[in-house]
Amino acid sequence: MNNLNWRKTSRSGSGANNCVELAIGESATYIRDTKDRDGGTLCVNPRSWAGFLGGLKAGRFDR
């Protein structure tokens, strides 16, 4: 995971304390907390990540 290209998500905003970073790898998408980069990384397979993004776009997680 050391050679991944991490980027802050666009929804994190500038200067926000609740930032999330993503890295898209060949076999997974990796997600971590910007404030605690060594605290753990969520690893999601491409099919699950695509399903999650589809759910977001469809509004299934809206409050």
N, C-alpha and C positions, 0 to 999 in steps of 0.2 A: 504493500500500500504506500510505500515511501515515494514511488514515482508517479503518483496520481496528481492530476491537475485540479486542485480544490478551488472552488469559487463560492462566494457568498450568494445566497439566493436573492433574487430581486425583491421578494416580499419582506426581506429583513429590514430594508430601509437603511439610511445612512445614520451612523451614530447610535443605532439601537443596541440595547443590551441583550436582546433576545434573538441573536443571529444564528442562522443555520447555514452550514456549508455543505456543498454537494461535490462529489467527484464521480464521473461516469467512467467506469472501467469496461473492459471487454465482456466480462461475464456478470457484472453486478453494478448497481448504483450504491454509493457509500454516502452516509449522512452522519454529520457530527455537529456538536455544539461548538460554536466559535470560541466561547469563553473557556471551555474545558476540552481542548483538542485531544488530550491524552486520556480523557475520562471514558472513552468508549466510542465505538463506531457502529452504526446500524448498517447492515449489508443486506440489500434487497435484490432478488433476481430480476432480470429484465421484464419478464411477463408480469410479475407482481407490481413492479414500478409503473409499467404502462397502465395496468388496471387502476392503480391509485391515482395517477394523473387523469385518467378518464373520469374517475369519480369526482375529482376536484372540478374538472371542467363542466361536468353535468350538474354540479351543485349538490351532490349527495351528502356532503359533509357540512353544508351551511347550517347555521343555527337557526 
